Every structure is written in C-alpha cells, then in structure tokens.
Amino acid sequence: MSEQPTTTKRPRGIWGLTAPQFYADLREQPILLKMSTGEKFRGALIGVDQYDLFIRQDSGLVLKLSKGTIVYCHRA
C-alpha cells in the first residue's frame, strides 16, 4: 500500500488515507469482505462507485455488494 502525501486541505480532524485511496490500492487485488449478515465474500476488486463494490470471484462470477452492508474489507 502506497501512502501518497496529500496537498489538498482537509477539514479539521481528517487525516491519512481516504476511502477512495484505500480502494484504489486494492484495485484488481484479491480481497475479503465481511457483510453485516455475517456472510463473507472473496474475489478481485474490479470496480467501485459511490454506493457499491464489484468483485470477480475465482469462478468468474461478478458480484455487486453494497458498501453500506460491509463490516470490513481487506486484502486476502
């Protein structure tokens, strides 16, 4: 993971990585997601938008998962 120095001014109390930077570092990487239902999903991160993550599982199946239901996400 490469942390880039930030030159933009941020609101007080906000520092370090942003969510977009976090997901950009995981692009095309295998990740593990745990959902609020307790289900876990593993796959390569292939897309991110404002509300969802898209992963491709080893079987080739592409899943759209709501960011609002993700408990944690990390590199697998």
KESEFI-807881 format. One line per field, with one value per residue: x, y, z of N, C-alpha, C in turn; residue in one letter; chain. Coordinates in nm, 3 decimals, padded with zeros to 5 digits. Layout:
neast (X / ...)
nnorth (Y / ...)
nup (Z / ...)
caeast (X / ...)
canorth (Y / ...)
caup (Z / ...)
ceast (X / ...)
cnorth (Y / ...)
cup (Z / ...)
aa (A / ...)
ch (A / ...)
//
This chain:
neast (00.085 / 00.064 / 00.118 / 00.029 / 00.151 / -00.062 / -00.176 / -00.397 / -00.622 / -00.775 / -01.075 / -01.074 / -00.956 / -00.956 / -00.745 / -00.474 / -00.527 / -00.785 / -01.114 / -01.146 / -00.871 / -00.793 / -00.947 / -00.850 / -00.589 / -00.640 / -00.725 / -00.798 / -00.688 / -00.693 / -00.950 / -01.106 / -01.427 / -01.646 / -01.982 / -02.266 / -02.454 / -02.308 / -02.210 / -01.931 / -01.727 / -01.507 / -01.283 / -01.154 / -01.113 / -01.289 / -01.427 / -01.557 / -01.803 / -02.000 / -02.177 / -02.142 / -01.938 / -01.759 / -01.682 / -01.487 / -01.524 / -01.328 / -01.452 / -01.543 / -01.777 / -01.936 / -01.991 / -02.202 / -02.176 / -02.317 / -02.178 / -02.272 / -02.338 / -02.108 / -01.890 / -01.617 / -01.325 / -01.050 / -00.719 / -00.685)
nnorth (-00.117 / 00.213 / 00.513 / 00.832 / 01.162 / 01.427 / 01.714 / 01.865 / 02.066 / 01.953 / 01.901 / 01.984 / 01.737 / 01.525 / 01.296 / 01.110 / 00.810 / 00.817 / 00.687 / 00.646 / 00.629 / 00.404 / 00.197 / 00.222 / 00.132 / -00.136 / -00.220 / -00.458 / -00.652 / -00.948 / -00.962 / -00.976 / -00.967 / -00.893 / -00.910 / -00.736 / -00.928 / -01.142 / -01.302 / -01.390 / -01.277 / -01.340 / -01.219 / -01.062 / -00.715 / -00.526 / -00.299 / 00.017 / 00.231 / 00.513 / 00.388 / 00.109 / -00.195 / -00.395 / -00.723 / -00.990 / -01.325 / -01.629 / -01.820 / -01.673 / -01.540 / -01.230 / -01.003 / -00.756 / -00.555 / -00.387 / -00.100 / -00.005 / -00.225 / -00.352 / -00.485 / -00.522 / -00.488 / -00.624 / -00.692 / -01.010)
nup (00.000 / -00.091 / 00.050 / -00.031 / -00.012 / 00.083 / -00.076 / -00.075 / 00.115 / 00.406 / 00.603 / 00.952 / 01.176 / 01.000 / 00.853 / 00.695 / 00.496 / 00.246 / 00.176 / -00.109 / -00.182 / -00.036 / -00.157 / -00.419 / -00.391 / -00.364 / -00.607 / -00.853 / -00.692 / -00.483 / -00.246 / 00.080 / 00.206 / 00.470 / 00.545 / 00.692 / 00.746 / 00.818 / 00.622 / 00.414 / 00.149 / -00.119 / -00.361 / -00.663 / -00.660 / -00.878 / -00.937 / -00.820 / -00.695 / -00.588 / -00.408 / -00.415 / -00.429 / -00.660 / -00.724 / -00.864 / -00.847 / -00.809 / -00.966 / -01.175 / -01.147 / -01.110 / -00.855 / -00.706 / -00.436 / -00.164 / -00.021 / 00.220 / 00.371 / 00.435 / 00.672 / 00.713 / 00.502 / 00.341 / 00.206 / 00.064)
caeast (00.000 / 00.147 / 00.053 / 00.071 / 00.130 / -00.178 / -00.153 / -00.523 / -00.661 / -00.885 / -01.140 / -01.009 / -00.985 / -00.948 / -00.606 / -00.443 / -00.590 / -00.928 / -01.176 / -01.107 / -00.732 / -00.791 / -00.997 / -00.760 / -00.474 / -00.686 / -00.775 / -00.759 / -00.627 / -00.789 / -00.992 / -01.204 / -01.529 / -01.745 / -02.103 / -02.339 / -02.529 / -02.214 / -02.155 / -01.800 / -01.706 / -01.368 / -01.271 / -01.071 / -01.187 / -01.287 / -01.496 / -01.608 / -01.873 / -02.038 / -02.252 / -02.118 / -01.812 / -01.778 / -01.572 / -01.496 / -01.480 / -01.244 / -01.539 / -01.579 / -01.899 / -01.918 / -02.087 / -02.217 / -02.201 / -02.343 / -02.080 / -02.341 / -02.353 / -01.976 / -01.835 / -01.475 / -01.268 / -00.903 / -00.651 / -00.690)
canorth (00.000 / 00.332 / 00.633 / 00.949 / 01.285 / 01.500 / 01.856 / 01.936 / 02.099 / 01.869 / 01.953 / 01.954 / 01.605 / 01.422 / 01.279 / 00.975 / 00.759 / 00.835 / 00.564 / 00.621 / 00.584 / 00.267 / 00.107 / 00.228 / 00.045 / -00.275 / -00.244 / -00.585 / -00.738 / -01.034 / -00.905 / -01.048 / -00.877 / -00.949 / -00.831 / -00.724 / -01.052 / -01.246 / -01.367 / -01.343 / -01.290 / -01.325 / -01.200 / -00.949 / -00.589 / -00.482 / -00.172 / 00.088 / 00.357 / 00.581 / 00.302 / -00.034 / -00.255 / -00.504 / -00.820 / -01.108 / -01.444 / -01.722 / -01.890 / -01.581 / -01.470 / -01.091 / -00.965 / -00.616 / -00.556 / -00.254 / -00.052 / 00.016 / -00.351 / -00.410 / -00.469 / -00.495 / -00.523 / -00.622 / -00.773 / -01.152)
caup (00.000 / -00.103 / 00.101 / -00.103 / 00.063 / 00.034 / -00.084 / -00.060 / 00.251 / 00.455 / 00.723 / 01.079 / 01.230 / 00.896 / 00.811 / 00.647 / 00.374 / 00.225 / 00.125 / -00.248 / -00.187 / 00.016 / -00.260 / -00.535 / -00.361 / -00.373 / -00.743 / -00.916 / -00.592 / -00.413 / -00.118 / 00.160 / 00.259 / 00.562 / 00.539 / 00.818 / 00.764 / 00.860 / 00.503 / 00.369 / 00.006 / -00.161 / -00.505 / -00.706 / -00.667 / -01.018 / -00.954 / -00.703 / -00.721 / -00.465 / -00.316 / -00.429 / -00.471 / -00.755 / -00.717 / -00.950 / -00.775 / -00.887 / -01.061 / -01.282 / -01.108 / -01.068 / -00.751 / -00.667 / -00.293 / -00.113 / 00.078 / 00.347 / 00.445 / 00.456 / 00.805 / 00.687 / 00.372 / 00.343 / 00.105 / 00.101)
ceast (00.089 / 00.070 / 00.113 / 00.053 / 00.016 / -00.149 / -00.281 / -00.554 / -00.781 / -00.949 / -01.065 / -01.052 / -00.982 / -00.804 / -00.587 / -00.514 / -00.737 / -00.984 / -01.140 / -00.962 / -00.720 / -00.834 / -00.907 / -00.639 / -00.510 / -00.734 / -00.712 / -00.690 / -00.733 / -00.820 / -01.090 / -01.298 / -01.616 / -01.864 / -02.174 / -02.424 / -02.442 / -02.153 / -02.019 / -01.788 / -01.560 / -01.367 / -01.180 / -01.159 / -01.176 / -01.359 / -01.547 / -01.687 / -01.916 / -02.100 / -02.211 / -01.973 / -01.846 / -01.657 / -01.597 / -01.440 / -01.400 / -01.324 / -01.574 / -01.704 / -01.865 / -02.030 / -02.084 / -02.257 / -02.214 / -02.241 / -02.144 / -02.357 / -02.218 / -01.928 / -01.686 / -01.435 / -01.117 / -00.847 / -00.650 / -00.552)
cnorth (00.123 / 00.453 / 00.752 / 01.071 / 01.364 / 01.649 / 01.935 / 01.958 / 02.013 / 01.934 / 01.908 / 01.815 / 01.493 / 01.417 / 01.139 / 00.940 / 00.798 / 00.703 / 00.541 / 00.574 / 00.438 / 00.169 / 00.108 / 00.139 / -00.103 / -00.312 / -00.369 / -00.683 / -00.830 / -00.972 / -00.999 / -00.945 / -00.954 / -00.855 / -00.829 / -00.848 / -01.166 / -01.320 / -01.307 / -01.370 / -01.264 / -01.310 / -01.084 / -00.825 / -00.534 / -00.349 / -00.115 / 00.207 / 00.414 / 00.486 / 00.156 / -00.068 / -00.370 / -00.595 / -00.933 / -01.225 / -01.534 / -01.796 / -01.804 / -01.501 / -01.330 / -01.056 / -00.815 / -00.617 / -00.413 / -00.215 / -00.039 / -00.109 / -00.419 / -00.379 / -00.442 / -00.545 / -00.518 / -00.712 / -00.918 / -01.214)
cup (00.000 / -00.055 / 00.031 / -00.014 / 00.000 / 00.036 / -00.069 / 00.088 / 00.289 / 00.578 / 00.849 / 01.128 / 01.127 / 00.848 / 00.758 / 00.519 / 00.368 / 00.173 / -00.023 / -00.262 / -00.142 / -00.092 / -00.384 / -00.514 / -00.373 / -00.514 / -00.803 / -00.820 / -00.531 / -00.277 / -00.049 / 00.220 / 00.358 / 00.563 / 00.674 / 00.847 / 00.816 / 00.741 / 00.469 / 00.220 / -00.024 / -00.313 / -00.535 / -00.717 / -00.809 / -01.039 / -00.822 / -00.753 / -00.586 / -00.362 / -00.314 / -00.460 / -00.566 / -00.745 / -00.816 / -00.872 / -00.867 / -00.993 / -01.182 / -01.251 / -01.060 / -00.970 / -00.729 / -00.520 / -00.242 / -00.006 / 00.216 / 00.431 / 00.472 / 00.597 / 00.795 / 00.550 / 00.387 / 00.234 / 00.154 / 00.094)
aa (M / S / E / Q / P / T / T / T / K / R / P / R / G / I / W / G / L / T / A / P / Q / F / Y / A / D / L / R / E / Q / P / I / L / L / K / M / S / T / G / E / K / F / R / G / A / L / I / G / V / D / Q / Y / D / L / F / I / R / Q / D / S / G / L / V / L / K / L / S / K / G / T / I / V / Y / C / H / R / A)
ch (A / A / A / A / A / A / A / A / A / A / A / A / A / A / A / A / A / A / A / A / A / A / A / A / A / A / A / A / A / A / A / A / A / A / A / A / A / A / A / A / A / A / A / A / A / A / A / A / A / A / A / A / A / A / A / A / A / A / A / A / A / A / A / A / A / A / A / A / A / A / A / A / A / A / A / A)
//
